[in-house]
Amino acid sequence: MQGDKILVWGIGQGYQKICNDLRWNEEIGNFEVLACVSRDDGQRCFDGRRVIKPEEIQDFIFDYIIVTAEKYYQEIITYGVNTLKIDRTKFLPGKIFVIPCFDWKRYLTIYKSNISVVSEFCYGGMLCNHLGLPFNSPFVNVRVGDKDKYQKLISRLDYYMSISPDDGKKLQKADISIEGCVAYPILWYEDIMLHGFHYSNLETFLAKWEQRRKRYNPESVFVFKVLYDEDDLKDFDRLDIKHKIGLYFEDTNREQVITIPFDRKKHTYCFANCVNEFVSSGDIFHKIDIFRLLSGEKDFKR
């Protein structure tokens, strides 16, 4: 099968990190790099590749643009979409190539499937960010009130994602001691409290929730859940969810539970914080093949 046609935007440090990966994928026929894109006026050839200006992109027929300049990633996307009128879905972050077990074909299958990642803390959004995936669920920068309520929510996930949060019980502000004296907005699904820790006001929180809720894809949902004890493991087993991933601090014989190293001296206050750090740092990719996992394959543990 003919490989994809690719442009690579950026020839700086980000490019150097993945140049071997680009060549290898070209070698095995996954894609062909048509040219590199740079604003450098004096650069017309680099690494044996033609270098073009951003404005010349429109002269090419291509499938994807790999953006290697991490620092300017969002700026490049905004310019490409708003000024050059390039479809947003054609932009991919170069950092995906350095994730262990990266597989171009599996990645594109995941990318095109519009998966919805659901989690009770920030780690779900972090995972999508690592992978350059759109936020196709509202569980980003949000914390669900407590583990029992999260269990209730994911047990009827399609139902809750089909309706808006209840305006009748919403509060404007709340304080939480674990975060310090910080005011943040709250939304409700019946008696399920949604904490908008990273939102400055209720209007912004609700608008983002609704925007991402409407992207929710019930045909491709991956539900993650932090597990704290044996009771949580039993509740997890009872969940009737096709793609469910538990995160626990000890080894189990469960196929769908990942063991997260938990240093009790360092994280005496909360296993959940340990999980967030494990995902944000990328260490989770040393425990699992994320591309197999999100492709729905069973043998994803490393």
C-alpha positions as CSV (number, residue, x, y, z in Angstrom):
1,M,0.0,0.0,0.0
2,Q,1.3,3.4,-0.9
3,G,2.6,5.4,2.1
4,D,1.3,8.8,3.3
5,K,2.6,12.1,1.9
6,I,4.1,14.1,4.7
7,L,5.5,17.7,5.2
8,V,7.7,18.4,8.3
9,W,7.3,21.8,9.8
10,G,10.5,22.9,11.7
11,I,14.1,22.0,11.2
12,G,15.5,22.9,14.7
13,Q,16.0,20.9,17.8
14,G,12.7,19.2,17.6
15,Y,13.5,17.9,14.1
16,Q,16.9,16.6,15.4
17,K,15.1,14.5,18.0
18,I,13.1,12.6,15.5
19,C,15.2,12.7,12.3
20,N,16.1,9.1,12.6
21,D,12.5,8.1,13.2
22,L,11.4,10.0,10.1
23,R,14.0,8.2,7.9
24,W,13.1,4.8,9.4
25,N,9.4,5.3,8.6
26,E,10.3,6.4,5.1
27,E,12.6,3.4,4.7
28,I,9.8,0.9,5.6
29,G,7.3,2.7,3.4
30,N,5.0,4.3,6.0
31,F,5.3,7.7,4.5
32,E,7.3,9.9,2.2
33,V,8.5,13.3,3.4
34,L,7.9,15.7,0.5
35,A,9.6,18.7,2.0
36,C,10.5,20.6,5.2
37,V,8.8,23.8,6.2
38,S,10.7,26.7,7.6
39,R,10.6,30.5,7.8
40,D,14.4,30.8,7.5
41,D,15.0,32.9,4.4
42,G,18.4,31.4,3.7
43,Q,17.5,27.7,3.9
44,R,16.5,25.9,0.7
45,C,17.8,22.5,1.5
46,F,18.3,20.6,4.8
47,D,19.2,17.0,5.5
48,G,18.8,16.2,1.8
49,R,15.3,17.5,1.8
50,R,13.8,20.5,0.0
51,V,12.9,23.4,2.4
52,I,9.9,25.5,1.6
53,K,8.2,28.5,3.1
54,P,4.8,28.1,4.9
55,E,3.1,29.9,2.1
56,E,4.3,27.3,-0.4
57,I,2.5,24.5,1.5
58,Q,-0.6,25.1,-0.7
59,D,1.4,24.0,-3.7
60,F,1.6,20.5,-2.3
61,I,-0.8,17.6,-2.1
62,F,-0.2,16.0,1.3
63,D,-1.8,13.9,4.0
64,Y,-0.2,15.3,7.2
65,I,2.1,17.9,8.5
66,I,4.4,16.8,11.3
67,V,5.2,19.8,13.5
68,T,8.6,19.3,15.2
69,A,8.8,22.8,16.8
70,E,7.2,22.0,20.2
71,K,7.7,25.5,21.6
72,Y,5.7,27.0,18.7
73,Y,3.3,24.2,18.1
74,Q,0.1,26.0,18.9
75,E,1.3,29.1,17.1
76,I,2.0,27.1,14.0
77,I,-1.4,25.3,14.2
78,T,-3.2,28.7,14.5
79,Y,-1.3,30.1,11.6
80,G,-1.8,27.1,9.5
81,V,-5.6,26.8,10.1
82,N,-6.5,30.5,10.2
83,T,-4.2,31.9,7.6
84,L,-3.3,29.0,5.3
85,K,-6.7,27.4,5.6
86,I,-5.3,23.9,6.3
87,D,-7.6,21.4,7.9
88,R,-6.7,21.1,11.7
89,T,-6.7,17.3,11.5
90,K,-3.7,17.3,9.2
91,F,-1.4,18.6,11.9
92,L,0.4,16.0,14.1
93,P,3.0,16.7,16.8
94,G,6.5,15.4,16.2
95,K,6.8,14.4,19.8
96,I,4.7,11.3,19.2
97,F,7.7,9.6,17.5
98,V,9.7,9.5,20.7
99,I,7.0,7.6,22.6
100,P,8.2,4.0,23.2
101,C,6.6,1.5,20.8
102,F,5.5,4.2,18.4
103,D,3.8,2.7,15.4
104,W,2.7,5.0,12.6
105,K,-0.1,2.8,11.3
106,R,-1.6,2.1,14.7
107,Y,-1.3,5.7,15.6
108,L,-3.2,6.8,12.6
109,T,-5.9,4.2,13.3
110,I,-6.2,5.7,16.8
111,Y,-6.1,9.3,15.5
112,K,-8.9,8.7,12.9
113,S,-11.1,6.8,15.3
114,N,-11.9,9.9,17.4
115,I,-11.6,8.1,20.7
116,S,-13.0,9.5,23.9
117,V,-10.7,9.2,26.9
118,V,-12.5,9.4,30.2
119,S,-10.7,9.8,33.6
120,E,-11.6,11.2,37.0
121,F,-8.5,13.4,37.2
122,C,-6.3,15.4,34.9
123,Y,-4.2,12.4,33.7
124,G,-6.7,11.6,30.9
125,G,-6.2,15.1,29.3
126,M,-2.4,14.7,29.9
127,L,-2.5,11.4,28.0
128,C,-4.3,12.9,25.0
129,N,-1.8,15.8,25.1
130,H,1.2,13.4,24.9
131,L,-0.4,11.8,21.9
132,G,-1.6,14.9,20.1
133,L,-5.2,13.6,20.2
134,P,-8.2,16.0,20.3
135,F,-10.2,16.2,23.6
136,N,-13.3,14.2,22.6
137,S,-14.6,14.1,26.1
138,P,-15.2,16.8,28.7
139,F,-13.0,15.1,31.3
140,V,-10.1,17.5,30.9
141,N,-8.9,19.8,33.7
142,V,-11.7,18.3,35.8
143,R,-12.0,16.2,38.9
144,V,-15.0,14.1,39.8
145,G,-16.2,14.6,43.4
146,D,-15.3,11.2,44.8
147,K,-14.6,7.7,43.7
148,D,-18.1,6.3,44.3
149,K,-19.6,9.1,42.3
150,Y,-17.2,8.5,39.5
151,Q,-18.1,4.8,39.6
152,K,-21.8,5.9,39.2
153,L,-21.0,8.3,36.4
154,I,-19.0,5.8,34.3
155,S,-21.6,3.1,34.9
156,R,-24.1,5.2,33.0
157,L,-21.6,7.2,30.9
158,D,-23.6,7.4,27.6
159,Y,-26.6,8.7,29.5
160,Y,-24.7,11.5,31.3
161,M,-22.9,12.4,28.1
162,S,-26.2,12.8,26.3
163,I,-27.3,15.6,28.7
164,S,-26.0,18.9,30.1
165,P,-25.0,19.2,33.8
166,D,-27.8,20.3,36.1
167,D,-27.9,24.1,36.4
168,G,-30.3,23.9,39.3
169,K,-27.6,22.7,41.8
170,K,-24.6,24.5,40.5
171,L,-22.5,26.6,42.8
172,Q,-20.4,29.6,41.8
173,K,-17.4,29.0,44.1
174,A,-16.0,26.5,46.6
175,D,-12.8,26.0,48.6
176,I,-10.9,22.8,48.9
177,S,-8.1,22.4,51.4
178,I,-5.9,20.0,49.4
179,E,-5.5,22.7,46.8
180,G,-5.2,25.5,49.3
181,C,-7.7,28.3,49.5
182,V,-8.5,28.4,45.9
183,A,-12.0,29.3,44.5
184,Y,-13.2,27.3,41.5
185,P,-16.5,26.6,39.8
186,I,-18.6,23.5,40.2
187,L,-21.0,21.6,37.9
188,W,-23.4,18.8,38.9
189,Y,-24.8,15.7,37.3
190,E,-27.6,14.9,39.8
191,D,-25.5,14.3,43.0
192,I,-22.2,13.9,41.1
193,M,-20.0,16.9,41.7
194,L,-17.6,18.1,38.9
195,H,-14.7,20.2,40.2
196,G,-13.4,22.8,37.6
197,F,-10.0,23.3,39.3
198,H,-8.4,24.9,36.3
199,Y,-11.3,27.2,35.3
200,S,-11.6,30.8,36.6
201,N,-15.4,31.0,36.3
202,L,-18.5,28.9,35.9
203,E,-19.3,30.2,32.4
204,T,-15.9,29.1,31.0
205,F,-16.1,25.8,32.7
206,L,-19.6,25.0,31.4
207,A,-18.8,26.2,27.9
208,K,-15.7,24.0,27.7
209,W,-17.6,21.0,29.2
210,E,-20.4,21.4,26.7
211,Q,-18.1,21.8,23.7
212,R,-16.2,18.7,24.6
213,R,-19.2,16.7,25.7
214,K,-20.7,17.1,22.2
215,R,-17.6,15.5,20.8
216,Y,-18.0,12.4,22.9
217,N,-17.9,9.3,20.8
218,P,-19.8,6.4,22.3
219,E,-18.5,4.0,19.7
220,S,-14.9,4.4,20.9
221,V,-14.6,5.1,24.6
222,F,-11.6,4.3,26.9
223,V,-12.4,4.7,30.5
224,F,-9.6,5.0,33.1
225,K,-10.1,4.6,36.8
226,V,-7.7,5.0,39.8
227,L,-8.1,2.0,42.2
228,Y,-7.3,2.4,45.9
229,D,-8.2,-0.9,47.5
230,E,-9.7,-4.4,47.1
231,D,-13.2,-3.0,47.0
232,D,-12.3,-0.7,44.1
233,L,-10.9,-3.7,42.3
234,K,-14.2,-5.6,42.7
235,D,-16.2,-2.6,41.6
236,F,-13.9,-2.3,38.6
237,D,-14.5,-5.9,37.7
238,R,-18.2,-5.3,37.7
239,L,-18.1,-2.4,35.2
240,D,-19.7,-3.3,31.9
241,I,-17.4,-1.3,29.8
242,K,-15.6,-2.7,26.8
243,H,-12.4,-0.6,27.1
244,K,-11.7,0.0,30.8
245,I,-8.2,0.5,32.3
246,G,-7.6,0.4,36.0
247,L,-4.6,2.0,37.7
248,Y,-3.4,0.2,40.9
249,F,-0.3,0.3,43.1
250,E,0.2,-3.5,43.4
251,D,0.4,-6.3,40.9
252,T,-2.8,-8.1,40.1
253,N,-3.7,-10.9,37.7
254,R,-6.2,-8.6,36.0
255,E,-5.6,-8.1,32.3
256,Q,-7.0,-4.6,32.3
257,V,-5.2,-3.2,35.4
258,I,-1.9,-1.4,35.1
259,T,0.5,-1.3,38.1
260,I,1.8,2.2,38.9
261,P,4.8,2.3,41.1
262,F,3.8,4.0,44.3
263,D,6.4,5.5,46.7
264,R,4.5,5.8,49.9
265,K,7.2,8.0,51.4
266,K,7.0,10.5,48.5
267,H,3.2,10.3,48.0
268,T,1.9,9.6,51.5
269,Y,-1.1,11.9,50.9
270,C,-2.6,10.5,47.7
271,F,-2.1,7.7,45.2
272,A,-4.0,9.9,42.6
273,N,-1.3,12.5,42.6
274,C,1.2,9.7,41.9
275,V,-0.9,8.6,38.9
276,N,-1.0,12.2,37.6
277,E,2.8,12.5,37.9
278,F,3.3,9.1,36.3
279,V,1.3,10.1,33.2
280,S,2.5,13.7,33.0
281,S,6.1,12.6,33.0
282,G,5.5,10.0,30.3
283,D,6.7,7.2,32.6
284,I,3.5,5.3,31.9
285,F,4.7,4.6,28.4
286,H,7.5,2.4,29.9
287,K,4.8,0.2,31.5
288,I,2.4,-0.1,28.5
289,D,2.4,0.0,24.7
290,I,-0.1,2.9,24.5
291,F,-0.7,2.3,20.8
292,R,-1.7,-1.3,21.3
293,L,-3.9,-0.3,24.2
294,L,-5.8,2.4,22.4
295,S,-6.1,0.1,19.3
296,G,-8.2,-2.2,21.5
297,E,-5.5,-4.9,21.6
298,K,-5.2,-7.1,24.8
299,D,-1.4,-7.6,25.0
300,F,-0.6,-4.0,25.7
301,K,1.6,-4.5,28.8
302,R,5.3,-4.3,28.4
